[in-house]
Amino acid sequence: MSFNISVNNQDRREVLVNLEGKLFVEDAALLRKELNDLIDDGHSQFTIDMQKANYIDSSGLGVLVAIHKKAVNLGGGVVIKGLHGAIKNLFQMTRLNKVFEII
């Protein structure tokens, strides 16, 4: 899994995260740390682009849920973008499509 994180320079609260490939537990821990650091710096609005992702395990889902909870507590949230295939089905089966804003 690779991921790219960029911060909107006009509104420092907004963060775009592009995920690519397969998100397993090892990568999820690194992603969690990076996103928690951004929350600690005051960022609260995250867009997670999953268009190039093709797998996410339960630890990856856990990262998204934890970041969403923290972001909502700061007045922000997490938007999931580009869901497709098996990942889209997983979000529907776990009903996470009801938790996150999906675009």
C-alpha positions, 0 to 999 in steps of 0.5 A, a space after each residue: 500500500 502506498 498513500 499520499 497525503 496533501 494539505 489544502 494550503 487555503 484552508 489548513 483544516 482540509 486534508 486529502 489522502 490518496 490510497 493505492 493498492 492493498 491496505 494491511 495492518 502494517 500500513 494501517 498503523 503508519 497511516 493512523 500515525 500520520 493522520 493522528 499527527 495531522 489531527 493533533 495539528 488542528 486538521 479536522 476535514 479529511 477526504 480519503 480517495 480510494 479510487 486506486 485502492 483494491 483491498 482494505 482489511 479490518 485494521 484499515 477500516 478501524 483507522 478510518 473509523 477512529 479518524 472519523 470519530 476524532 474529526 467529528 469531535 473537532 467539528 469536521 469529518 471524513 469523506 470517502 471518495 472513489 469506492 469501487 468493487 470489493 471495497 465498496 461491497 465491504 463498506 455496504 456489508 459493514 454499513 460503513 456507508 451509513 457512517 461516512 459521507 460517500 462521494 
